[in-house]
Amino acid sequence: MWWMMMSGEELVVTLAPVAVYWVYAGIYEALLARTAVLDRYRLHSRRDEETKNVASRKDVVKGVLLQQGIQVSISVAILKMKGHGAAAADATATNDDLAAAVAVAEPFLLVAAARFGVAMLVLDAWQYFTHRLMHSVPYMYRQFHSCHHRVAAPYAYAAQYGHPVDGVLTETMSGVAAYLASGMPPRVATAFFVFATVKGVDDHCGVAAPWNPFHVVFRNNTVYHDVHHQRGGGRHNFSQPFFVIWDRLLGTHASYVLRHRNDGGLEVKAFEDRRMR
């Protein structure tokens, strides 16, 4: 089997994001289903989820599992190709080369932070332009990306729901580009992809809790992305999952206000930021 041919680090890089996806999404689902602690921060009522979402929860689970299966397969292939290249390079290196590399090596944490930052920038850029392309070309939206928007009132485990072609082009290939461009070693790659997975789930959770650290640190968060999922919001707020810089630079940013609903929850009122036009 394929997992028997992989190192422990490669297995963790491949499978940790999948496991974390369901664990983190499951925490949200359990809190929303069994307690009222998050009800005051919900962006959509339970009735909204029933009436606005075209895709059933069963369809969402099946779609996410399919996407994750494809993601794992591509990850295995990329790791193996990169591993073979690294092994070939190691075989030709001399002792002097290795000694010189060790002598000039920078502190691990500094290098890891730099690679992490490069990966964030590359992932964001890839996802913005591919995501915008999916909305800009009618055929691509109709055939592929519209599947993701069948969930108009987002919830946590629907984060990776969509058409497999859209998932590969937007999600999986952005991860491949970030991994290769940053040169992250397996441990750093694991931390990055787990972090990106948690952020993606949180962006679709439909809960705007003020104490959520993602809402404090990132302008691109659950509320920001909810604008994109609203009716008429498909022309705005394409950026995901970390920064909003591309929306601001390229005129696709939409501002919003967060206000209370009559039933005790929250709602997002979006309006176009004409200063960016």
Residue pairs with C-beta under 8 A, 6 or more apart in sequence:
2 76
3 11
5 80
6 14
6 76
6 79
6 80
7 83
7 186
9 186
9 187
9 190
10 76
10 79
10 83
10 186
12 186
12 190
13 75
13 79
13 186
13 189
13 190
13 193
14 72
14 75
14 76
14 79
15 72
16 190
16 193
16 194
17 71
17 193
17 194
17 196
17 197
18 68
18 71
18 72
20 194
20 197
20 198
21 64
21 68
21 157
21 159
21 160
21 197
21 201
22 157
24 156
24 197
24 198
24 201
24 202
25 156
25 157
25 159
25 201
25 205
26 157
28 38
28 155
28 156
28 157
28 201
28 205
28 207
29 155
29 156
29 157
31 37
31 38
32 38
32 39
32 42
32 155
32 207
38 207
38 209
39 264
39 265
40 264
40 265
40 266
41 207
41 208
41 209
41 210
41 265
41 266
42 206
42 207
42 265
42 266
43 153
43 206
43 207
43 208
43 222
43 223
43 226
43 265
43 266
43 267
43 268
44 52
44 153
44 154
44 206
44 265
45 261
45 263
45 265
48 153
49 153
49 155
52 152
52 153
53 150
53 151
53 152
53 153
54 150
54 151
54 152
55 63
55 147
55 150
55 151
55 158
55 161
59 161
60 151
60 157
60 158
60 161
61 157
63 147
63 161
63 162
64 157
64 158
64 159
64 160
64 161
66 164
67 160
67 161
67 162
67 164
67 167
67 171
68 160
70 164
70 167
70 168
70 172
71 167
71 171
71 172
71 175
74 168
74 172
74 176
75 172
75 175
78 176
78 179
78 180
82 180
105 111
112 184
112 185
112 188
115 182
115 183
115 184
115 188
116 182
116 184
116 188
116 191
116 192
118 178
118 181
118 182
119 178
119 179
119 181
119 182
119 184
119 192
120 178
120 192
120 242
120 243
122 174
122 177
122 178
122 181
122 182
123 174
123 175
123 177
123 178
123 196
123 241
123 242
124 239
124 240
124 241
124 242
124 243
124 245
124 246
125 246
126 170
126 173
126 174
126 177
126 178
127 170
127 171
127 174
127 239
127 240
127 241
128 238
128 239
128 240
128 246
128 247
129 246
130 169
130 170
130 173
130 174
131 145
131 170
131 238
131 240
132 238
132 252
133 140
134 140
134 141
134 144
134 145
134 166
134 169
134 170
135 141
135 145
135 234
135 235
135 238
141 234
143 163
143 165
144 162
144 163
144 165
144 166
144 169
145 162
145 163
145 166
147 161
147 162
147 163
147 166
148 161
148 162
148 163
148 166
149 229
149 234
150 161
151 158
151 161
151 204
151 229
152 229
152 230
152 231
153 206
153 229
154 204
154 205
154 206
154 225
154 226
154 229
155 204
155 205
155 206
156 201
156 202
156 204
156 205
156 206
157 201
158 204
159 200
159 201
159 203
159 204
160 167
160 171
160 200
162 170
175 193
175 196
178 192
179 189
182 192
184 192
196 241
199 214
199 218
199 241
199 242
200 240
200 241
202 212
202 214
202 221
202 222
203 214
203 220
203 221
203 222
203 224
203 225
203 240
203 241
204 222
204 225
205 222
206 222
206 226
207 222
208 215
208 221
208 222
208 223
208 258
208 266
209 215
212 221
212 222
214 221
214 222
215 221
215 222
215 223
218 242
218 243
219 243
219 244
220 239
220 240
220 241
220 242
220 243
220 244
223 256
223 258
223 268
224 237
224 239
224 244
224 256
225 237
225 240
226 268
227 233
227 236
227 237
227 254
227 256
227 268
227 270
228 234
228 236
228 237
228 238
230 268
230 270
233 254
233 270
235 252
236 247
236 252
236 253
236 254
236 270
236 272
237 244
237 247
237 252
237 253
237 254
238 246
238 247
238 252
239 245
239 246
239 247
244 253
246 252
247 253
247 254
247 276
248 276
251 276
251 277
252 276
253 273
253 276
254 270
254 271
254 272
254 273
255 270
255 271
255 272
255 273
256 268
256 269
256 270
256 271
257 268
257 269
257 271
258 266
258 267
258 268
258 269
259 266
259 267
259 269
260 266
260 267
261 267
